Amino acid sequence: MPLPKSLKTFFLVRNRRKIIPRSKIRTLARYLKSQNLRIVFTNGTFDLLHRGHVQYLKAAKRAGDVLIVGVNTDRSVKSYKGPDRPINPQRDRIEVLAALEMVDFAVLFDDPTPIRLIVDIRPDVLVKGSDWKLSQIVGRKEVESWGGLVLRIPLVPGRSTTGLIRRLGSPPSSGVHA
């Protein structure tokens, strides 16, 4: 007996390679849309993965059927976070993200903003953290213009890569070294 269309699509999507070359993302997005799947898109550096990232990505995934994550290249990260970032190289960052259950696909992008990626994917839902004002969210106008939704997800208090880096750079509080 053949699988119902929805299960067949789920199986195909789940078993494809999750790291997608930038040159193939438009084709993938068109395929997913042809299967009537609701695409959610978010982006970021995802340098030192922590609980805040995991909670954020889980919430993003709940907003649709397929979660695509745009990951800034090393060059892109350095341009806005400075010469000491990222801590982890792009290949490591995208591999870790792709290993997460809630991430369906991940794609590197080298542009200063994800606008070209957003336009190519045409997500049904664009997700950013609540630290972004709605007016600052790149791609908001475009997503809303095609009837999409923009969601701001609350952040986990006290969880950030910058905070981790600061703590790692300070001496241990107990005086005991691991």
ABEGO torsion letter per residue (X at the ends): XBBBAAAAAAAAAAABBABBBAAAAAAAAAAAAAAGBBBBBBBEAGABBBAAAAAAAAAAAAABABBBBBBBBAAAAAAAAEAAOBABBAAAAAAAAAABAABABBBBBABABAAAAAAAAGBABBBBBAABBAAABBGAAAAAAAGBBBBBBBBBBGBBAAAAAAAAABBBAAGBBX
